[in-house]
Amino acid sequence: MNQSNRQNRFIFMRRRPQSLLGQIGAFVVGVTVLAVSFVFGAFILAAVFGFVLLLGLVAIVRGWLLKRQMSSDPGVSQSNGETSGHDVIDGDFTVIETQRSNRKND
């Protein structure tokens, strides 16, 4: 690539329109592209916020349903301290011997 071709390659990007009508047209096109970009960005941002809000709502409802399901299961303690459906025996124990004794030798 020779030197003059390299210099003139992107010259259209640096050059402003010479006529007043060309400058006004470039300004109108630039403002229109900018406005469309802002509107499109606002729609994308609203969609992302809506998706996050929907995920949060699903998580809240799922947690509420799981909590409700756990409280209605039989055998789970109710708020008044009673159990529904099954009796649960709770107690402590102490290990007295860790090895089996041989009764024949005793």
C-alpha positions in Angstrom: 0.0 0.0 0.0 1.5 3.3 -1.0 1.6 6.4 1.2 -1.1 8.4 -0.6 -3.5 5.5 -0.5 -2.9 5.0 3.2 -3.6 8.7 4.0 -6.8 8.9 1.9 -8.2 5.6 3.1 -10.2 7.0 6.1 -10.3 10.6 5.0 -14.1 10.5 4.8 -14.3 10.0 8.6 -12.3 13.1 9.4 -13.9 15.4 6.9 -16.9 17.6 7.8 -19.6 18.4 5.2 -18.7 21.6 3.4 -22.2 22.9 2.7 -24.7 24.1 5.4 -27.3 21.6 4.1 -24.8 18.8 4.5 -24.0 19.9 8.1 -27.6 20.1 9.0 -28.2 16.6 7.5 -25.3 15.1 9.4 -26.6 16.7 12.6 -30.1 15.4 12.1 -28.8 11.9 11.4 -26.5 12.0 14.4 -29.3 13.1 16.8 -31.6 10.5 15.3 -29.1 7.7 15.8 -28.4 8.9 19.4 -32.1 9.1 20.2 -32.8 5.6 18.8 -29.9 4.3 20.8 -31.2 5.7 24.1 -34.7 4.3 23.5 -33.3 0.9 22.6 -31.1 0.9 25.6 -34.0 1.9 27.9 -36.0 -1.1 26.5 -33.1 -3.4 27.1 -32.6 -2.1 30.6 -36.3 -2.4 31.4 -36.2 -6.0 30.2 -33.2 -6.9 32.4 -34.9 -5.3 35.4 -38.1 -7.1 34.7 -36.3 -10.4 34.4 -34.5 -9.8 37.7 -37.8 -8.8 39.4 -39.5 -11.9 38.0 -36.7 -14.2 39.3 -36.9 -12.5 42.7 -40.7 -13.0 42.8 -40.3 -16.7 41.9 -37.8 -17.2 44.6 -40.0 -15.5 47.2 -43.1 -17.6 46.2 -41.0 -20.8 46.2 -39.7 -20.1 49.6 -43.2 -19.4 50.9 -44.5 -22.6 49.4 -41.6 -24.7 50.9 -42.2 -23.1 54.3 -45.9 -23.8 54.1 -45.2 -27.4 52.9 -42.8 -28.0 55.8 -45.2 -26.7 58.4 -48.0 -29.0 57.1 -45.9 -32.2 57.0 -46.8 -34.9 59.6 -44.3 -35.3 62.4 -43.1 -31.7 62.2 -43.7 -29.7 65.4 -46.6 -27.3 65.2 -46.6 -23.9 66.8 -48.3 -25.2 70.0 -45.6 -27.8 70.6 -47.7 -30.9 69.6 -47.0 -33.3 66.8 -49.5 -34.2 64.2 -49.8 -37.8 63.0 -46.7 -39.4 64.5 -45.2 -39.6 68.0 -41.6 -38.6 68.3 -39.6 -39.8 71.3 -36.6 -37.6 72.1 -34.1 -38.5 74.7 -30.4 -38.6 75.8 -28.3 -41.7 76.3 -24.9 -42.5 77.8 -22.6 -45.2 76.6 -21.7 -47.5 79.5 -19.5 -50.0 77.7 -17.8 -49.7 74.4 -17.0 -53.5 74.0 -19.2 -56.5 74.3 -18.4 -58.5 77.4 -17.9 -62.2 77.1 -20.5 -63.8 79.4 -18.8 -67.2 79.4 -15.7 -65.9 81.0 -17.6 -64.0 83.8 
